[in-house]
Amino acid sequence: MTMRAIAVTGAILMTLSLATPAAAEGDAAAGEKLYNKCRACHVLAEGKRRVGPSLFGLFERKAGAFPGFAHSDDLVAAGEVINPWNEDNFKQYIVAPNEYIGSVIGKDKARTKMVFPGLKNEKEAEDILAYLKPYFLGEKEGK
């Protein structure tokens, strides 16, 4: 391979690596600590709930659809768009729950039944997702 071919190949590879950044990954240990804010209301066990619905299998259902739980009308309406939950919509939701649901349904003052105002930032959202993802996918069950 000539020097010119090596240089061109290198430039192409560098351009491709800049154009397709790796997905950000959170810190699961930090996420587990953040989940302590959720434990009072949520469980990670299938079919169970506390004040709020179980988070087990979240990525297998649409918003506002946990069986037997009386979700807010706004969250149920958001289920027409958030169907099912995924990494992207969860991260947006967990940082600003009411604001995100409002943006989904086109309502300025949307309400969920969750009193938690949201995490501080995207980094915390990445961290809690890193911890909760196996539960959300139904790969792991907790208490």
N, C-alpha and C positions, 0 to 999 in steps of 0.2 A: 504494500500500500504506500502510495506516495505521501510526502509531507503535506501536500495540498489536500489530498483526500482525507487525511487524518484531521487536519484543521477544520475542514468543512463538516466532517462527521461530528467532531467535538462541538462546534458551534451549534449544529442542529440539536444535539443532545442537551446542551445547556439551555437552549431556547425552549425545548419541550419540557424540561424540568421546571423552568420558571413559569410556563404557561399552565402547568397542571400541578399546583401545590398539593402536597400530601394533606390528607384530612387531619385536622387538629385532633389530638387525643388527650383525654383528660387523665387525671390522677385518681384512680379508683380508691386509694386509701383516703385521700382528701374528700372524695365523694361520699364515702361511708360516713365520715364525720358530719358532712352536710346533711346526710339523710336523717340524722338525729332530729333535725328541725321538722321532719315529716312524720316521724314515728308515732306521735301522739294521735294522729288522725288516719294514717295509712298502714297497711300491712303488705307483706310480700308473699302471702300465701294465697293459693288459688281458691276463689269462691268466698273468701271471708272479707270482712270489712270492720272498720271502727267507725269513727265519725265520717270519714271519707271512704271511698271504694278501695279495694285492693289494687295494687299496682302490678300484680303478677299478670303476665300476658297482655300488658297495655298495648304493645305493638300489633296485637291481633284483633283489636276492636276500635270502633270509631269513638270519637269524643261523645260524652254524655250517654254511654250505652252499657254501663255496668249493671248487670241484672239485679233488680230489687233495690237499687239506690235511686232516690229522688233527686236527680240532677237539676240544676237551674235550667230554665227555658232557654237561656242564651247558650249554655254549653250544649244542650241537645240540638239547637239550631246549628251550632258550629260543626256538629257531627256530619252534616251534609258535605262539608269541605274536608274536615279532618277525619278521613276514613280510609285507612286506619291511622292511628298515631304513628309517627316515625321520629327519627332522630331530630330532623330539622324543626318540625312543628313543636315537639316537646321542648327543645332548647329555647325556642321563642316564648313558649307559654310559661315555662318555669321562671323566666327572668321578669315577666310582667303579665301575670295571668289575665286579669280583667282587660287590660289594654290589648293583649294579643287576641283574645276572643272577640273583642269589639272590632278589631281590624278584619277578622275573618268574616263576621256577619254584617259588617257595615253599620255598626252602632257605636256612638260615642261613649256611652256609659253602660257597657255590658257588665253583667254580674255573674260570677260563679259562686258556688257555696263555699269555696275555699277562702278562708280568712287570711292565709299566708300571702303577704304582699309580693313575694318573688325573691329570687336570689339577687345578689349584688351585680353580677356581670356575666359575660359569656364564659369566662374561665371557670367560674363556679358551675355554670350549666354543663360545661364539658366534663368537669370532675364528677358531678353527680350522675351524669349519663354513663360515664365509665364504670361506676359502681352498679347502677341499676339496670344496665342493658341486658345482662343475662336473665334477670327477672322479667323485664319487659318482653323478652323474646320467648319466655316460658321455658328456658333452658335450666333454670335454677329456681327453687322455691324456698322461701324463707318463712319467717313467723309473722 
